[in-house]
Amino acid sequence: MKSESTENGFNELTRLSQQFKQHEHESALREKQRAEQRKKVQGVLGGLRELTVSMAVEQLKPLATPEIIEQVNSLKSKQGTAELRKLITVLLNDLENHISISAATNPDIKPTERSIKTLTILIELLFSLE
């Protein structure tokens, strides 16, 4: 009787061990699939980023300096938005300074100056919230 109980216990342990190995195998397969899916999504997002930057570069060509176009074009290969934020901040500061100088001699520009300053504050707020 004891032998039969030991054998049943051993069989149960063997079954549980095999079941555990099967669950580990399935879990590893699911993780591998998730990793492959993440890689695909990252590739799609990278392609979308390149396309978006390319479109922006085309729109900037008739407007911006070659330096700005080069900086924007370089965003294709960079992660994050730090460089773009820096570029926007520099442009906003230059615009704000230029319009302030013009507003000092032309009172009609005062509403534009207020709008630029408001825009600067709102963009800085946007950057801080992201």
GUDRENZA-198508 format. One record per residue (C-alpha): x, y, z negated. Coordinates in steps of 0.05 Angstrom, whole numbers, plus 32768, in hexadecimal, padded with zeros to 4 digits. Example, Ala and Ser with C-alpha at 12.3 -4.5 7.8 and 13.67 -1.06 7.14 Angstrom:
% GUDRENZA-198508
      u      v      w
   80F6   7FA6   7F64
   8111   7FEB   7F71
END
This chain:
% GUDRENZA-198508
      u      v      w
   8000   8000   8000
   8038   802F   7FEE
   805B   801F   8030
   801C   8030   8057
   8014   8072   8032
   805D   8083   803F
   8055   8071   8088
   8016   809C   808E
   803B   80D5   806D
   8076   80CD   809B
   8047   80CB   80D8
   8024   810A   80BF
   8067   812D   80B6
   807D   8117   80FC
   803B   8130   8119
   8041   8173   80F5
   808A   817A   810B
   8077   816E   8153
   803D   819E   814D
   806B   81D3   8130
   809D   81C9   8168
   8065   81D0   819B
   804E   8211   817B
   8095   822B   817B
   809C   821A   81C4
   805A   823C   81D6
   806E   8279   81AD
   80B1   827D   81D0
   808E   8279   8214
   805D   82B0   8201
   8096   82DC   81E9
   80BB   82D0   822A
   807D   82E3   8252
   8075   8322   8228
   80BD   8335   8235
   80B4   832A   8280
   8075   8353   827F
   8098   838C   8259
   80D0   838A   828D
   809D   8390   82C6
   8079   83C9   82A4
   80BA   83EE   8298
   80CC   83E5   82E1
   8089   8401   82F7
   808F   843C   82C7
   80D5   8449   82E0
   80BD   844A   8327
   8084   8478   8314
   80B4   84A6   82F2
   80E1   84A9   8330
   80A5   84B7   835C
   808C   84EE   832D
   80D0   850F   832A
   80D8   850A   8376
   8095   852C   8380
   80A8   8564   834F
   80EA   856D   8373
   80C6   8575   83B6
   8098   85A9   8397
   80D3   85CE   8378
   80FD   85D1   83B7
   80DE   8612   83D2
   80DC   8632   838D
   8115   861E   8360
   8160   8627   8362
   818B   85EC   8379
   81A3   85E4   8331
   815D   85DA   8317
   814C   85AA   834F
   818B   8582   833E
   8179   8581   82F4
   8132   856A   8303
   814A   8536   8335
   8179   8519   8300
   813D   850A   82D4
   8130   84CC   82FF
   8168   84A7   82DC
   815F   84C3   8295
   8133   84AA   825D
   8108   84DA   8235
   80F8   8522   8241
   812F   8547   821B
   8151   8562   825A
   810F   8579   8278
   80FC   859B   8237
   813F   85BE   8235
   8136   85D6   827D
   80EF   85EF   826F
   8106   8613   8230
   813E   8637   8255
   8110   864C   828E
   80DB   8665   825D
   810E   868D   8236
   8129   86AC   8276
   80E3   86BD   828D
   80D0   86DA   824A
   810E   8706   8249
   8104   871D   8290
   80BB   872E   8286
   80CA   8752   8244
   80FC   877F   8268
   80CA   878D   829F
   8092   879A   826D
   80BC   87CF   824A
   80B9   87FA   8289
   8076   87E4   82A5
   803B   87E2   8274
   8010   87BD   82A7
   803B   877F   829A
   802B   877C   8250
   7FF2   8749   8259
   8020   871D   8282
   8055   8724   824B
   8023   870D   8217
   800E   86D3   8243
   8057   86BD   824C
   8065   86C1   8202
   8025   869A   81F3
   8039   8666   8227
   807E   8660   8207
   805F   8654   81C2
   802E   8620   81DD
   8064   85FA   8203
   8090   85F9   81C6
   8054   85DE   819F
   8048   85A9   81D3
   8091   8594   81CF
   808E   858F   8184
   804F   8564   8185
   806A   8531   81B6
END
